[in-house]
């Protein structure tokens, strides 16, 4: 480890001085540091390939941003939790120095997490855009409280016609997010499966479908009103009748660094959801 990136959250005031403190500490120990806002994704992309690790200050959304940018470089990410939930950011703000010292001593392990690659087409085959997701991609109704019809295919074969508020395609990381909120199963983060689940389905398939890593999911919108594609809950793209979204596993993975035990996920799950006694 020679060069660290330290990312702060632009809308959490306490994260900026803490990022400065962490960067200053690393510099005093002789390490190169790069610091910027987690929302400056273009700036981060220019340097991320030169970094050895990202220290991310914020909540799970900040970790998702960093994960998407760092994917493809194999750079481990560790999060200092300054958000509300903190499934992904494991270090408490007052414990950052202890965590950094452990990392510098090499006392951490790395966990690879599946990512999704979604490609959107219009007018039969016109490319609209390509998107990378660590949590999920979601097709949902727009501003009108009306169902959308979404024709779902798996590896080219028809699966079902969803009539629902929307459909979620999630990774195991995303299984504890929106997918969990609509009744989906919890998948351990190291799995390589893809989760397909409807949002408020009406007289159609109302069970989760768990698919293998190599599966290609095709979703075609059949609606007379606007639908919305959302990627990791952080940006959205308008969809119209006939638009098609192809979703598959990304060739890149997000790499998370952990200083906790390898069974951390289940304890975190109980603590964050307050299910433990």
Residue pairs with C-beta under 8 A, 6 or more apart in sequence:
1 31
1 52
1 53
1 103
1 104
2 31
2 32
2 52
3 31
3 32
3 33
3 34
3 50
3 51
3 52
4 23
4 26
4 31
4 32
4 33
4 34
4 51
4 52
4 53
4 54
4 55
5 33
5 34
5 35
5 36
5 44
5 47
5 48
5 51
5 53
5 54
5 55
6 19
6 22
6 23
6 26
6 33
6 34
6 35
6 54
6 55
6 57
7 19
7 35
7 36
7 37
7 38
7 44
7 54
7 55
7 56
7 57
7 58
7 62
7 66
8 15
8 16
8 18
8 19
8 35
8 36
8 37
8 38
8 57
8 58
9 15
9 37
9 38
9 39
9 57
9 58
9 59
9 62
9 82
9 83
10 37
10 38
10 39
12 57
12 58
12 82
12 83
14 82
14 93
15 57
15 58
15 82
18 57
18 80
18 82
18 93
18 96
19 35
19 57
20 35
22 55
22 57
22 80
22 96
22 100
23 33
23 35
25 97
25 100
26 33
26 100
27 33
29 104
31 104
34 47
34 51
36 43
36 44
38 44
38 56
38 57
38 58
38 62
38 65
38 66
39 65
41 65
41 68
41 69
44 66
44 69
45 69
48 54
48 69
48 70
48 73
48 75
49 73
51 73
51 75
52 75
53 75
53 76
53 77
53 78
53 103
53 257
54 66
54 70
54 75
54 76
54 77
54 78
55 78
55 79
55 80
55 100
56 62
56 63
56 66
56 77
56 78
56 79
56 80
56 89
57 79
57 80
57 82
57 93
58 79
58 80
58 82
58 83
58 89
59 81
59 82
59 83
59 84
59 85
59 86
59 89
60 83
60 85
60 86
60 87
60 88
60 89
60 177
61 83
61 232
61 233
61 234
62 79
62 83
62 89
63 77
63 79
63 88
63 89
64 88
64 134
64 135
64 232
64 233
64 234
65 234
66 77
66 79
67 77
67 113
67 115
67 134
67 254
67 256
68 115
68 132
68 133
68 134
68 232
68 254
70 77
70 254
70 255
71 115
71 132
71 134
71 250
71 252
71 253
71 254
72 252
74 255
75 255
76 108
76 110
76 255
76 256
76 257
77 254
77 255
77 256
77 257
78 90
78 91
78 99
78 103
78 108
78 256
78 257
78 258
78 259
79 86
79 88
79 89
79 90
79 91
80 89
80 91
80 92
80 93
80 96
80 99
81 89
81 90
81 91
81 92
81 93
82 89
82 93
83 89
85 272
86 268
86 272
87 176
87 177
87 268
87 269
87 272
88 173
88 256
90 258
90 259
90 260
90 264
90 268
91 99
91 259
99 259
102 108
102 259
103 257
103 259
107 259
108 257
108 258
108 259
109 257
109 258
109 262
110 255
110 256
110 257
110 258
111 189
111 190
111 255
111 256
111 257
111 258
112 190
112 253
112 254
112 255
113 134
113 171
113 172
113 173
113 189
113 190
113 253
113 254
113 255
113 256
114 171
114 172
114 173
114 191
114 192
114 193
114 194
114 213
114 249
114 250
114 253
115 132
115 133
115 134
115 171
115 249
115 250
115 252
115 253
115 254
116 132
116 133
116 134
116 136
116 137
116 169
116 171
116 194
116 247
116 248
116 249
116 250
117 130
117 131
117 132
117 133
117 247
117 248
117 249
117 250
117 251
118 130
118 131
118 132
118 133
118 137
118 169
118 229
118 231
118 245
118 246
118 247
119 127
119 129
119 130
119 131
119 245
119 246
119 247
120 127
120 128
120 129
120 130
120 131
120 229
120 237
120 239
120 243
120 244
120 245
120 246
121 127
121 128
121 243
121 244
121 245
121 246
122 128
122 240
122 242
122 243
122 244
123 242
124 242
128 237
128 243
129 237
131 137
131 229
131 231
131 237
132 231
132 250
132 252
133 171
133 174
133 231
133 232
134 171
134 173
134 174
134 232
134 254
135 170
135 171
135 173
135 174
135 177
135 178
135 232
135 233
136 168
136 169
136 170
136 171
136 174
136 177
136 178
136 179
136 232
136 233
137 168
137 169
137 229
137 230
137 231
137 232
137 245
137 247
138 166
138 167
138 168
138 169
138 178
138 199
138 229
138 230
138 233
139 148
139 150
139 166
139 167
139 219
139 221
139 227
139 228
139 229
139 230
139 239
139 245
140 148
140 165
140 166
140 167
140 199
140 227
140 228
140 230
141 147
141 148
141 165
141 166
141 225
141 227
141 228
142 225
142 226
142 227
142 228
142 238
143 226
144 225
144 226
146 225
147 163
147 164
147 165
147 202
148 162
148 163
148 164
148 165
148 166
148 221
148 222
148 223
148 225
148 227
149 161
149 162
149 163
149 221
149 222
149 223
150 161
150 162
150 164
150 166
150 167
150 219
150 220
150 221
150 222
151 158
151 161
151 162
151 219
151 220
151 222
152 158
152 159
152 160
152 161
152 162
152 167
152 196
152 217
152 218
152 219
153 159
153 217
153 218
153 219
153 220
154 209
154 211
154 215
154 216
154 217
154 218
155 215
155 216
156 216
156 218
159 196
159 205
159 209
160 204
160 205
161 204
161 222
162 198
162 201
162 204
162 205
163 201
163 202
163 203
163 204
164 198
164 199
164 200
164 201
164 202
164 204
165 199
165 200
166 198
166 199
166 200
166 227
167 196
167 197
167 198
167 199
167 219
168 174
168 178
168 179
168 182
168 184
168 195
168 196
168 197
168 198
168 199
169 194
169 195
169 196
169 217
169 219
169 247
170 177
170 178
170 179
170 184
170 194
170 195
170 197
171 194
171 195
172 187
172 188
172 189
172 190
172 191
172 192
172 193
172 195
173 189
173 254
174 195
175 184
175 185
175 186
175 187
175 195
176 186
176 269
177 233
178 233
179 195
179 197
179 208
180 186
182 197
182 198
182 199
182 200
183 197
183 208
184 195
184 197
184 208
185 195
185 208
185 210
186 269
187 193
187 195
187 210
188 265
189 265
192 212
192 213
192 249
193 210
193 211
193 212
193 213
194 210
194 211
194 212
194 213
194 215
194 217
194 247
194 249
195 208
195 209
195 210
195 211
196 208
196 209
196 210
196 211
196 217
197 208
197 209
198 204
198 205
198 206
211 217
213 249
214 248
214 249
215 248
215 249
216 246
216 247
216 248
217 246
217 247
217 248
218 244
218 245
218 246
218 247
219 244
219 245
219 247
220 242
220 243
220 244
220 245
221 227
221 239
221 240
221 241
221 242
221 243
221 244
221 245
222 241
222 242
223 240
223 241
224 241
226 238
226 239
226 240
227 238
227 239
227 240
227 243
228 236
228 237
228 238
228 239
229 236
229 237
229 238
229 239
229 245
230 236
231 237
239 245
258 264
269 275
270 276
